[in-house]
Amino acid sequence: MLQLAAWPEADRKNIIGVFTDIDDTLTTEGVVTGDALQALADLKAAGVVVIPITGRPVGWSEPFALQWPVDAIVAENGAMALVGDGAGQLRKIYQQDEDLRASNYARMQEVAARIMAEVPGAMLSRDSPGRETDIAIDHSEYTHLPEALIANVVQLMELEGMNATVSSIHVNGWYGDHNKLAGARWIVRELFHRELDDEIDRWVYVGDSTNDVLMFEHFPHSVGVANIRRFESQLTHPPRYITPSPRGAGFAEVAQAVVAASSLCS
């Protein structure tokens, strides 16, 4: 991982959009601090598209989709998105149809019950009532599961035919072939009628955890906030750059780098 200062100005000038994780990337101790919120506003003012993409549920994401200066929030690891209409209303769009979502939801509740019965200390995340297309087991937000038990949760999800990924706070599991990368491609197509892969060198992804590896691998411009060092030994593909500061302050440093280059060419 190169220091953020090594990111060439010529590359930063071409950035038209930012995808970012939320927990421990935008947030600090669970809160979006003033510097991170200002960074979102600065990016939007510079004409840069901003789309948080998260494992958090739709219900948890709704107020932020209304309050934050963003183009959309892609939630539940790419399964759905919340898009504001500019008049205080949100539109929900999904990758799966209603019948499939209902069928998968019932199956997932059975898997969740099995995990809590078989993995000592396993508990559903507190944001679970807002989830529609996945389940989440808390490992570091309000409780602590050791690495071995986190691995057991992942194994049980996969044995049940689910996709599973580990964020900085939760183990998420779902049915379907969506993920953060597929969700990013989908939302660019839905909002702008363009193909992300055709312009991938004009976007940057910012994250902090092992569940961001697919994005780090795919995006030529990828940045980890400094707290990603916690997961460094587990990253099969690290981000290209790393910020000096952790969490929201680190995201603000990425935004500043993009906005500064944008202002030079305006």
Contacts in CASP RR format, 6 or more apart in sequence:
PFRMAT RR
TARGET T0000
AUTHOR 0000-0000-0000
METHOD contacts of the structure
MODEL  1
MLQLAAWPEADRKNIIGVFTDIDDTLTTEGVVTGDALQALADLKAAGVVV
IPITGRPVGWSEPFALQWPVDAIVAENGAMALVGDGAGQLRKIYQQDEDL
RASNYARMQEVAARIMAEVPGAMLSRDSPGRETDIAIDHSEYTHLPEALI
ANVVQLMELEGMNATVSSIHVNGWYGDHNKLAGARWIVRELFHRELDDEI
DRWVYVGDSTNDVLMFEHFPHSVGVANIRRFESQLTHPPRYITPSPRGAG
FAEVAQAVVAASSLCS
1 224 0 8 1.000
1 228 0 8 1.000
1 238 0 8 1.000
1 239 0 8 1.000
1 240 0 8 1.000
1 241 0 8 1.000
1 242 0 8 1.000
2 240 0 8 1.000
2 241 0 8 1.000
2 242 0 8 1.000
3 241 0 8 1.000
3 242 0 8 1.000
3 244 0 8 1.000
4 223 0 8 1.000
4 241 0 8 1.000
4 242 0 8 1.000
4 243 0 8 1.000
4 244 0 8 1.000
4 253 0 8 1.000
4 254 0 8 1.000
4 257 0 8 1.000
6 241 0 8 1.000
7 221 0 8 1.000
7 223 0 8 1.000
7 240 0 8 1.000
7 241 0 8 1.000
7 257 0 8 1.000
9 261 0 8 1.000
9 264 0 8 1.000
11 201 0 8 1.000
11 221 0 8 1.000
12 257 0 8 1.000
12 258 0 8 1.000
12 260 0 8 1.000
12 261 0 8 1.000
12 262 0 8 1.000
13 261 0 8 1.000
13 262 0 8 1.000
13 264 0 8 1.000
13 265 0 8 1.000
14 201 0 8 1.000
14 202 0 8 1.000
15 48 0 8 1.000
15 202 0 8 1.000
15 203 0 8 1.000
15 204 0 8 1.000
15 221 0 8 1.000
15 258 0 8 1.000
15 261 0 8 1.000
15 262 0 8 1.000
16 48 0 8 1.000
16 49 0 8 1.000
16 199 0 8 1.000
16 202 0 8 1.000
16 203 0 8 1.000
17 43 0 8 1.000
17 48 0 8 1.000
17 49 0 8 1.000
17 50 0 8 1.000
17 51 0 8 1.000
17 202 0 8 1.000
17 203 0 8 1.000
17 204 0 8 1.000
18 43 0 8 1.000
18 48 0 8 1.000
18 49 0 8 1.000
18 50 0 8 1.000
18 51 0 8 1.000
18 203 0 8 1.000
18 204 0 8 1.000
18 205 0 8 1.000
18 206 0 8 1.000
18 254 0 8 1.000
18 255 0 8 1.000
18 258 0 8 1.000
19 51 0 8 1.000
19 52 0 8 1.000
19 53 0 8 1.000
19 184 0 8 1.000
19 203 0 8 1.000
19 204 0 8 1.000
19 205 0 8 1.000
19 206 0 8 1.000
19 215 0 8 1.000
19 219 0 8 1.000
20 26 0 8 1.000
20 50 0 8 1.000
20 51 0 8 1.000
20 52 0 8 1.000
20 53 0 8 1.000
20 205 0 8 1.000
20 206 0 8 1.000
20 207 0 8 1.000
20 251 0 8 1.000
21 52 0 8 1.000
21 53 0 8 1.000
21 54 0 8 1.000
21 167 0 8 1.000
21 206 0 8 1.000
21 207 0 8 1.000
21 208 0 8 1.000
21 209 0 8 1.000
21 212 0 8 1.000
22 52 0 8 1.000
22 54 0 8 1.000
22 55 0 8 1.000
22 56 0 8 1.000
22 64 0 8 1.000
23 30 0 8 1.000
23 54 0 8 1.000
23 55 0 8 1.000
23 56 0 8 1.000
23 167 0 8 1.000
23 168 0 8 1.000
23 169 0 8 1.000
23 208 0 8 1.000
24 30 0 8 1.000
24 168 0 8 1.000
24 169 0 8 1.000
24 208 0 8 1.000
24 209 0 8 1.000
24 225 0 8 1.000
24 227 0 8 1.000
24 246 0 8 1.000
24 247 0 8 1.000
25 206 0 8 1.000
25 207 0 8 1.000
25 208 0 8 1.000
25 224 0 8 1.000
25 225 0 8 1.000
25 247 0 8 1.000
25 248 0 8 1.000
25 251 0 8 1.000
26 32 0 8 1.000
26 36 0 8 1.000
26 40 0 8 1.000
26 52 0 8 1.000
26 247 0 8 1.000
26 248 0 8 1.000
26 251 0 8 1.000
27 33 0 8 1.000
27 36 0 8 1.000
27 247 0 8 1.000
27 248 0 8 1.000
28 36 0 8 1.000
28 246 0 8 1.000
28 247 0 8 1.000
28 248 0 8 1.000
28 249 0 8 1.000
29 247 0 8 1.000
32 64 0 8 1.000
32 68 0 8 1.000
32 248 0 8 1.000
33 248 0 8 1.000
33 249 0 8 1.000
35 248 0 8 1.000
35 249 0 8 1.000
35 252 0 8 1.000
36 247 0 8 1.000
36 248 0 8 1.000
36 249 0 8 1.000
36 251 0 8 1.000
36 252 0 8 1.000
37 68 0 8 1.000
38 252 0 8 1.000
39 248 0 8 1.000
39 251 0 8 1.000
39 252 0 8 1.000
39 254 0 8 1.000
39 255 0 8 1.000
39 256 0 8 1.000
40 50 0 8 1.000
40 68 0 8 1.000
40 69 0 8 1.000
40 70 0 8 1.000
40 255 0 8 1.000
41 69 0 8 1.000
42 255 0 8 1.000
42 256 0 8 1.000
42 259 0 8 1.000
43 50 0 8 1.000
43 69 0 8 1.000
43 255 0 8 1.000
43 258 0 8 1.000
43 259 0 8 1.000
44 50 0 8 1.000
44 69 0 8 1.000
44 70 0 8 1.000
46 258 0 8 1.000
46 259 0 8 1.000
46 262 0 8 1.000
46 263 0 8 1.000
46 266 0 8 1.000
47 262 0 8 1.000
48 258 0 8 1.000
48 259 0 8 1.000
48 262 0 8 1.000
49 71 0 8 1.000
49 192 0 8 1.000
50 69 0 8 1.000
50 70 0 8 1.000
50 71 0 8 1.000
51 70 0 8 1.000
51 71 0 8 1.000
51 72 0 8 1.000
51 73 0 8 1.000
51 74 0 8 1.000
51 184 0 8 1.000
51 187 0 8 1.000
52 64 0 8 1.000
52 68 0 8 1.000
52 70 0 8 1.000
52 73 0 8 1.000
52 74 0 8 1.000
53 73 0 8 1.000
53 74 0 8 1.000
53 78 0 8 1.000
53 180 0 8 1.000
53 183 0 8 1.000
53 184 0 8 1.000
53 187 0 8 1.000
54 61 0 8 1.000
54 73 0 8 1.000
54 74 0 8 1.000
54 75 0 8 1.000
54 76 0 8 1.000
54 77 0 8 1.000
55 75 0 8 1.000
55 76 0 8 1.000
55 77 0 8 1.000
55 78 0 8 1.000
55 134 0 8 1.000
55 136 0 8 1.000
55 167 0 8 1.000
55 170 0 8 1.000
55 172 0 8 1.000
55 211 0 8 1.000
56 75 0 8 1.000
56 76 0 8 1.000
56 127 0 8 1.000
57 75 0 8 1.000
57 76 0 8 1.000
57 127 0 8 1.000
57 128 0 8 1.000
57 130 0 8 1.000
57 131 0 8 1.000
57 132 0 8 1.000
57 134 0 8 1.000
57 136 0 8 1.000
58 75 0 8 1.000
58 76 0 8 1.000
58 80 0 8 1.000
58 82 0 8 1.000
58 92 0 8 1.000
58 130 0 8 1.000
58 131 0 8 1.000
58 132 0 8 1.000
58 133 0 8 1.000
59 75 0 8 1.000
59 127 0 8 1.000
59 130 0 8 1.000
59 131 0 8 1.000
60 75 0 8 1.000
60 127 0 8 1.000
60 130 0 8 1.000
61 73 0 8 1.000
61 75 0 8 1.000
61 82 0 8 1.000
62 82 0 8 1.000
62 90 0 8 1.000
64 70 0 8 1.000
64 73 0 8 1.000
65 72 0 8 1.000
65 73 0 8 1.000
65 82 0 8 1.000
65 83 0 8 1.000
65 84 0 8 1.000
65 90 0 8 1.000
66 84 0 8 1.000
66 88 0 8 1.000
66 90 0 8 1.000
71 83 0 8 1.000
71 191 0 8 1.000
72 81 0 8 1.000
72 82 0 8 1.000
72 83 0 8 1.000
72 84 0 8 1.000
72 187 0 8 1.000
72 191 0 8 1.000
73 81 0 8 1.000
73 82 0 8 1.000
74 80 0 8 1.000
74 81 0 8 1.000
74 180 0 8 1.000
74 183 0 8 1.000
74 184 0 8 1.000
74 186 0 8 1.000
74 187 0 8 1.000
75 81 0 8 1.000
75 82 0 8 1.000
76 131 0 8 1.000
76 132 0 8 1.000
76 133 0 8 1.000
76 134 0 8 1.000
76 172 0 8 1.000
76 174 0 8 1.000
77 134 0 8 1.000
77 165 0 8 1.000
77 172 0 8 1.000
77 173 0 8 1.000
77 174 0 8 1.000
77 178 0 8 1.000
77 179 0 8 1.000
77 180 0 8 1.000
77 211 0 8 1.000
78 95 0 8 1.000
78 178 0 8 1.000
78 179 0 8 1.000
78 180 0 8 1.000
78 182 0 8 1.000
78 183 0 8 1.000
78 184 0 8 1.000
78 186 0 8 1.000
79 94 0 8 1.000
79 95 0 8 1.000
79 96 0 8 1.000
79 132 0 8 1.000
79 133 0 8 1.000
79 134 0 8 1.000
79 174 0 8 1.000
79 178 0 8 1.000
79 183 0 8 1.000
80 92 0 8 1.000
80 93 0 8 1.000
80 94 0 8 1.000
80 95 0 8 1.000
80 132 0 8 1.000
80 133 0 8 1.000
81 92 0 8 1.000
81 93 0 8 1.000
81 183 0 8 1.000
81 186 0 8 1.000
81 187 0 8 1.000
81 190 0 8 1.000
82 90 0 8 1.000
82 91 0 8 1.000
82 92 0 8 1.000
83 90 0 8 1.000
83 91 0 8 1.000
83 93 0 8 1.000
83 191 0 8 1.000
84 90 0 8 1.000
84 91 0 8 1.000
85 91 0 8 1.000
93 190 0 8 1.000
94 101 0 8 1.000
94 133 0 8 1.000
95 178 0 8 1.000
95 182 0 8 1.000
95 183 0 8 1.000
95 186 0 8 1.000
96 104 0 8 1.000
96 133 0 8 1.000
96 176 0 8 1.000
96 178 0 8 1.000
101 132 0 8 1.000
101 133 0 8 1.000
104 133 0 8 1.000
104 174 0 8 1.000
104 175 0 8 1.000
104 176 0 8 1.000
105 132 0 8 1.000
105 133 0 8 1.000
107 160 0 8 1.000
107 175 0 8 1.000
108 134 0 8 1.000
108 135 0 8 1.000
108 162 0 8 1.000
108 173 0 8 1.000
108 174 0 8 1.000
108 175 0 8 1.000
109 135 0 8 1.000
111 135 0 8 1.000
111 156 0 8 1.000
111 157 0 8 1.000
111 160 0 8 1.000
111 162 0 8 1.000
112 124 0 8 1.000
112 135 0 8 1.000
112 137 0 8 1.000
114 156 0 8 1.000
114 160 0 8 1.000
115 122 0 8 1.000
115 137 0 8 1.000
115 153 0 8 1.000
115 156 0 8 1.000
115 157 0 8 1.000
116 122 0 8 1.000
116 123 0 8 1.000
116 124 0 8 1.000
118 152 0 8 1.000
118 156 0 8 1.000
119 137 0 8 1.000
119 145 0 8 1.000
119 149 0 8 1.000
119 152 0 8 1.000
119 153 0 8 1.000
119 156 0 8 1.000
120 149 0 8 1.000
121 143 0 8 1.000
121 145 0 8 1.000
121 149 0 8 1.000
122 137 0 8 1.000
122 145 0 8 1.000
122 149 0 8 1.000
122 153 0 8 1.000
123 137 0 8 1.000
123 138 0 8 1.000
123 143 0 8 1.000
124 135 0 8 1.000
124 136 0 8 1.000
124 137 0 8 1.000
124 138 0 8 1.000
125 136 0 8 1.000
125 137 0 8 1.000
125 138 0 8 1.000
125 141 0 8 1.000
125 169 0 8 1.000
125 170 0 8 1.000
126 138 0 8 1.000
126 141 0 8 1.000
126 142 0 8 1.000
127 136 0 8 1.000
128 135 0 8 1.000
128 136 0 8 1.000
133 174 0 8 1.000
134 172 0 8 1.000
134 173 0 8 1.000
134 174 0 8 1.000
135 172 0 8 1.000
135 173 0 8 1.000
135 174 0 8 1.000
136 170 0 8 1.000
136 171 0 8 1.000
136 172 0 8 1.000
136 173 0 8 1.000
137 145 0 8 1.000
137 153 0 8 1.000
137 170 0 8 1.000
137 171 0 8 1.000
138 145 0 8 1.000
138 169 0 8 1.000
138 170 0 8 1.000
139 145 0 8 1.000
139 149 0 8 1.000
139 150 0 8 1.000
139 153 0 8 1.000
139 166 0 8 1.000
139 169 0 8 1.000
139 170 0 8 1.000
139 171 0 8 1.000
140 168 0 8 1.000
140 169 0 8 1.000
140 170 0 8 1.000
141 169 0 8 1.000
141 170 0 8 1.000
145 153 0 8 1.000
150 166 0 8 1.000
150 171 0 8 1.000
153 164 0 8 1.000
153 171 0 8 1.000
154 164 0 8 1.000
154 166 0 8 1.000
154 171 0 8 1.000
157 163 0 8 1.000
157 164 0 8 1.000
157 171 0 8 1.000
157 173 0 8 1.000
158 164 0 8 1.000
161 175 0 8 1.000
162 173 0 8 1.000
162 174 0 8 1.000
162 175 0 8 1.000
163 173 0 8 1.000
163 174 0 8 1.000
163 175 0 8 1.000
163 176 0 8 1.000
163 177 0 8 1.000
163 179 0 8 1.000
164 171 0 8 1.000
164 172 0 8 1.000
164 173 0 8 1.000
165 171 0 8 1.000
165 172 0 8 1.000
165 173 0 8 1.000
165 179 0 8 1.000
165 210 0 8 1.000
165 211 0 8 1.000
166 172 0 8 1.000
166 209 0 8 1.000
166 210 0 8 1.000
166 211 0 8 1.000
167 209 0 8 1.000
167 210 0 8 1.000
167 211 0 8 1.000
168 208 0 8 1.000
168 209 0 8 1.000
168 227 0 8 1.000
168 230 0 8 1.000
168 231 0 8 1.000
172 211 0 8 1.000
178 186 0 8 1.000
179 214 0 8 1.000
180 211 0 8 1.000
180 212 0 8 1.000
180 214 0 8 1.000
180 215 0 8 1.000
181 214 0 8 1.000
181 215 0 8 1.000
181 218 0 8 1.000
184 196 0 8 1.000
184 205 0 8 1.000
184 215 0 8 1.000
185 195 0 8 1.000
185 196 0 8 1.000
185 197 0 8 1.000
188 194 0 8 1.000
188 195 0 8 1.000
188 196 0 8 1.000
189 195 0 8 1.000
189 196 0 8 1.000
196 203 0 8 1.000
200 218 0 8 1.000
200 219 0 8 1.000
200 220 0 8 1.000
201 220 0 8 1.000
201 221 0 8 1.000
203 219 0 8 1.000
203 221 0 8 1.000
204 219 0 8 1.000
204 221 0 8 1.000
204 222 0 8 1.000
204 223 0 8 1.000
204 254 0 8 1.000
204 258 0 8 1.000
205 212 0 8 1.000
205 215 0 8 1.000
205 216 0 8 1.000
205 218 0 8 1.000
205 219 0 8 1.000
205 221 0 8 1.000
205 222 0 8 1.000
205 223 0 8 1.000
205 239 0 8 1.000
206 222 0 8 1.000
206 223 0 8 1.000
206 224 0 8 1.000
206 225 0 8 1.000
206 251 0 8 1.000
206 254 0 8 1.000
207 215 0 8 1.000
207 216 0 8 1.000
207 222 0 8 1.000
207 223 0 8 1.000
207 224 0 8 1.000
207 225 0 8 1.000
207 228 0 8 1.000
207 239 0 8 1.000
208 224 0 8 1.000
208 225 0 8 1.000
208 227 0 8 1.000
208 228 0 8 1.000
208 231 0 8 1.000
208 247 0 8 1.000
209 228 0 8 1.000
209 231 0 8 1.000
210 231 0 8 1.000
210 234 0 8 1.000
210 235 0 8 1.000
212 224 0 8 1.000
212 239 0 8 1.000
213 235 0 8 1.000
213 236 0 8 1.000
213 237 0 8 1.000
215 222 0 8 1.000
216 222 0 8 1.000
216 224 0 8 1.000
216 235 0 8 1.000
216 237 0 8 1.000
216 238 0 8 1.000
216 239 0 8 1.000
216 240 0 8 1.000
217 236 0 8 1.000
217 237 0 8 1.000
220 240 0 8 1.000
221 240 0 8 1.000
221 241 0 8 1.000
222 239 0 8 1.000
222 240 0 8 1.000
222 241 0 8 1.000
223 239 0 8 1.000
223 240 0 8 1.000
223 241 0 8 1.000
223 242 0 8 1.000
223 243 0 8 1.000
223 254 0 8 1.000
224 239 0 8 1.000
224 241 0 8 1.000
224 242 0 8 1.000
224 243 0 8 1.000
225 242 0 8 1.000
225 243 0 8 1.000
225 245 0 8 1.000
225 246 0 8 1.000
225 247 0 8 1.000
225 248 0 8 1.000
225 250 0 8 1.000
225 251 0 8 1.000
225 254 0 8 1.000
226 242 0 8 1.000
226 243 0 8 1.000
226 244 0 8 1.000
226 245 0 8 1.000
226 246 0 8 1.000
226 247 0 8 1.000
226 250 0 8 1.000
227 246 0 8 1.000
227 247 0 8 1.000
228 235 0 8 1.000
228 238 0 8 1.000
228 239 0 8 1.000
228 242 0 8 1.000
229 242 0 8 1.000
232 238 0 8 1.000
243 249 0 8 1.000
243 250 0 8 1.000
243 251 0 8 1.000
243 253 0 8 1.000
243 254 0 8 1.000
244 250 0 8 1.000
244 253 0 8 1.000
245 252 0 8 1.000
245 253 0 8 1.000
END
